[in-house]
Amino acid sequence: MTRGAFRSFVHDHFFEENGNEGTIMRDTLRFEAPLRPIGFLAEKLVLRGYLERFLRERNEVIRRVAQSTNDWRRYIDTDKGDAAP
């Protein structure tokens, strides 16, 4: 993160083959809220749970679209073969 509301924010994705069942995506998220020590309390009481739920819901939508028959097509520019803007 180069700027934003957090003191630091690092979000990585790791992909692993899972035999014939497809691919597993694993998220890792490390963050620190600003304004220590109040930020530390916000991390523990609010932010950690919120960000976990947000990522789980977001990943579920991505999984559902990726595994769909046709929904994923609206995100692909078939004229260029690239992802749509």
Secondary structure, DSSP 8 states (H G I E B T S, - for coil): --SSSSSEEEEEEEEEE-GGG-EEEEEEEEEE-SSTTHHHHHIIIIIHHHHHHHHHHHHHHHHHHHTSSSGGGGGEETTTTEE--
